[in-house]
Amino acid sequence: MAVHDSLDESVFRYVWRHTRRQQLWLFFVLLVSLPFYYLTLDLPKRIVNGPIQGEWQPGKTETIFEVILPVPDFLGGGTVALFDGVEFDRFGVLVSLSLTFLFFVVVNGLFKFYLSNYKGQLGERLLRRLRYQLVDRVLRFPTGRFKQIRGPEIASMIKDETEPVGGFGGSAFADPALLLSQALTALVFIYLQNIWLGMVAGAIVLVQLILIPQMRRRLIVLARARQLTARLLSGRIGEIVESIPSIRTNDTSNWERAELGSRLGKILWIRYDFFRWKFLTNFVNNLLAQITPFIFYLVGGYFVIVGRLDIGQLVAVIAAYKDLPGPLKELITWDQFRVDVQSKYSQIREQFALGNLLSPTIHAVSYEEPPRIGGDISIVGLRIADDAGNDLLEPTSLRVSAGEALAVVGPVGGGGEYLAEALVRLVDVAGGRISIDGHALDGLPDSFVGRRIAYAEAGLYFPRMSVREALVYGLRHAPLIREKRRGREEAIRLEEARKSGNIDLDIRDDWIDYKAAGVDGPEALTQRLAEVLEIAGLGLDISRLGLRNRLPSDLPDEVTKRILHARQHFRACLSEGGDEEYFESFHAERYSDYATLFENLVFGIALSEAIEGTPLAARPQMRAVLKQTGLDRTLFDMGRQIAETLIEIFGDLSPDNPLMDSVDLISPDDVDLYRSTLRRVAGGGQVSDEDRCALQELAFGYIEPRHRMGLLDEDIKAVVLRGRDRFREGLDPDLAQAVSLHSPESVNHAASFQDNVLFGRVVDRYAEASTRINEVLLETLRETGLSDVVFEIGLDFDMGSGAKRLSSGQQQKLALARALLKRADLFVLNRPISTLDGDSQRATIERVLASRETLGAERQTIFWVLSHAEHAELFDRTVEFRDGRMTTSQRKVSRAIDEPA
């Protein structure tokens, strides 16, 4: 595991501590490059003064490139010729010096390329180190710290506010060294020409170096204020996103707009002040830069007139000063960048440099299996308080025996839930201690707590992942079996991680602790997942998700054949049971009454992601087919009649009226949109393409047996089938990205698993049709061996951010199943299934208690905070909490009140 570095107070010290070797190498390369840089400045003078403007006699030659070294007097004096040089005529000298100049330009460019690339890599490596270090510190924050911070703000700091530190890392020492050497060289040259002009230039430079950075410090203050307000804005926007249900149900959207506008206004005025001060600073800096040539012309001209300075020296001084403002300006810019980075770094340090971080040893990677919990859990004088010091749980003592199933009852906030959180270190303890097998809980490493204790609660958050990933997340402690490295590229990647101070573990190794789950390997893991999901009451839901999920793009050919076989088997089962009238199969030459008009037109389905882009009715090939078949006007009229009928019936209802749930053609939010469309169309003028497509899209979703408006007759069906023939000839690239066609001989990867097996629609005019078709479908899946495939696809279902694609009950069951999968020695459950009804909770509790034997965790200790007190009879002992204190401890057998241990 990477070393957990401290955050130095100075960004210079932080950069130097982590990059000093690289910075010294940069200094060395800079020194080596200076002679080449000097030669690119000197050669143009030699080219101009020599072959271009020099006096050359016919036949004259000149020796160039000679290398002669002087010999010191104590060695005899004289010179030593290392190379006699080469003689050229005037044109040869011009070509030779020009090519030499080009050579040194290329060499100098290569030096710049190397230095820029090296500084960029150095900065990015430092940025990676800092971001990793900050995330590592977030993982080691004390629990109470998370109640004081907002996730979006911390994310914004780690992602955005650290960015300048990375850019500064490569230039912290190399840039000022280079710029100072260039500026000092120009100043020394001016001093050598005339000491008075040198003093003037030095004085102006000194004023610039002192005054401008001081003025720019005001810019840093304003930039910091803007940064703080922008960070708060980021956090506030995150809160708005999370609070959408409250905003919609309380009509506070305009208050949120006003509050957001106030924050944006504050940022605006800060930026106004920033720009005014910035341009004032630039004005002063430019003024000082222009005053110096004025003094040179005035004072230098006077010295020339009185004979104290020749014209050549004055021209040389002015030419040298032209090279001075560039590095000087860049040096001042670098200083502003330094102060800005230091300001941002200081703000970051204020948030992350906490004195009570968890020790790195607690999070150390452990490849060894921790000892099992074989003894009692002792709670002695445990006290929990809030930030203000108010007791949430008064001093409590309790002993839980190994293998005991303990029920905790009492009202919400009574204290039991705080004790459950303390058992898994999710709350800071104000006093007392918890011991497991004689070891203090707060001193145990995460490798013990995370593998020997399982926890589930009602509001557990799930990041965006699949159901499978959410289940095995509790088994990913360390790569128990490191796979063989994938070659040189992988070795370089891991070496780069170590150089950046990151953890040198590969996420692509196998991290799943199969032994903890009670299985031998990945082949048996799916069956264990099915077992824990059944115990949690989520198994059927996962299969339903698999049926409604799209087919995977990498579906094996063998499974594809089985799906096609299941399609035929399903029809055979319908025939055997006499249930054909409950189902209507798709047929390439027949109109399907229970499919939408669009599905009949293209004999396929629209991709959901494509519908969000260009409307289907507006796509070129669709427009062409509609016009060729005459459906363009037919669907427009049909869509207008649908809109008029629906608005007449439902237009005056509120969006939350239960009757609106029965309308699937128009959403409540679109009622006003179609009302406006009808007003424009009724005007009798030219109908816009947008309005025409909107009404045609409405007609696309029409199903006669379901909507029963009498708009679809046999003639229109025949025209739709003629249009289908046009699409059967082929789809253009635009429409092919939005539509996936059906085929009796193949599967449709854009359709769900269920639709691929059914290849048709349920005739829903019969009340019992759906039930009977589902029974036949499940029977077909079992007989064809596709039940396991459906379950696998359900495990790969993307839950969305925060698992919002699952219901709250499904989320709670998933959290319970994940905790069950660990087969931990201590199972802490904090009202984990509170959204379920009482009977469902009781059934789940019974399955969980019985699962200790089926999952091989017979000695598992269970600490369950119940939502219903009557379920306590299922446990070995009951403890009651009220008003922050434990009131009773009652055993199941004796029903006697025991004193707390």
Protein Blocks (a to p, Z undefined) as FASTA:
>chain_A
ZZdddddfblklmmmmmmmmmmmmmmmmmmmmmmmmmmmmmmmmmmmmmmmmmccdehia
cdehiacddddfknngaaddfbgbjaddfklmmmmmmmmmmmmmmmmmmmmmmmmmmmmm
mmmmmmmmmmmmmmmmmmmpcfklmmmpcfklmmmmmmmmmmmmmmmmmmmmmmmmmmmm
mmmmmmmmmmmmomklmmmmmmmmmmmmmmmmmmmmmmmmmmmmmmmmmmmmmmmmmmmm
mmmmmmmmnopmmmmmmmmmmmmmmmmmmmmmmmmmmmmmmmmmmmmmmmmmmmmmmmmm
mmmmnopacfklmmmmmmmmmmmmmmmmmmmmmmmmmmmmmmmmmmmmmmmmcfkbccfk
lmpccfbdcdddfbdcddehiacddfkopafbdcddddddehiacddeddehilmmmmmm
mmnopaccfedcddeehiafklpcfklmmmmpccddfklccddddfklmmmmmmmmbcfb
acddebjklmmmmmmmmmnopacbdfkbcfbdfklnopablklmmmmmmmmmmmnopmmm
mmmmmmmpccdfklcfklmmmmmmmmmmmmmmmmmnopmmmpccddfkbccfkbcfklmm
nopaddfklmmmccfklpmklmmmmmmnopmmmmmmmmmmmmmmmmmmmmmpcfklmklm
mpmkbcfklmmmmmmmmmmmmnopacdfklmmmmmmmmmmpcfklnonopacfklmmmmm
mmmmmmmnopcfklmmmpccddfkbccfkbcfklmmnopaddfkbfklmmmmmmmmmmmm
mmnopmmmmmmmmmmpcebghhlmbcfklmmmmmmmmmmmnopabdcdehkllmbcfklm
mmmmmmmmmmmmmnopakbccddddfblklmmmpmbdcddeehiafbdcdfklopacddZ
Z
